[in-house]
Amino acid sequence: MARAATAVDAVAERYLDTFARLDPCAATELGITGHDDEVTDYSPQGVTARAEAARATLRELDGTEPADEVDVVTVAAMRERLGAIVEVHDAGLDLGELNVIASPLQTMRDVFDLMATDTEDDWALIAARLAKVPERAEATPPRCAKRRSTATPRRCVRLPAG
């Protein structure tokens, strides 16, 4: 028997929609369509917008009563993950992230490998996204962190940059 959607499910779905809108590269990584012509905003404003979305969802969860055990698990998982996003943001650690495995620069590059290439429309989405990369790369946290005097170590910048 299928489980009926609950108020907690609605909160989770709203957050997922917001998350996909604010982090279109992650949306592509997760197979969420509708944002394939966009690039995540890694600027301080974009990072703050994602943290504020997490914070707002945590507040919304405060006023939402779990209907069953599935909701209890959902709320616990969301509180843990969203709480971590907020804590990292409040500590100022979500800007300036750069390493050779996973960082905004790698995400902007790798997301293209996940995009469909079968049709002309697919290629149009790729071209639209690709056209936005230079602007988004300019606003990546390492550049912003340098302006804030919390620059990423030089050795971390050289490896991803090639």
Secondary structure as GFF3:
##gff-version 3
##sequence-region A 1 162
A	DSSP	alpha_helix	7	22	.	.	.	ID=ss1
A	DSSP	alpha_helix	24	29	.	.	.	ID=ss2
A	DSSP	alpha_helix	44	62	.	.	.	ID=ss3
A	DSSP	alpha_helix	69	90	.	.	.	ID=ss4
A	DSSP	alpha_helix	104	110	.	.	.	ID=ss5
A	DSSP	three_ten_helix	111	114	.	.	.	ID=ss6
A	DSSP	alpha_helix	120	138	.	.	.	ID=ss7
A	DSSP	alpha_helix	141	148	.	.	.	ID=ss8
A	DSSP	alpha_helix	154	161	.	.	.	ID=ss9
###
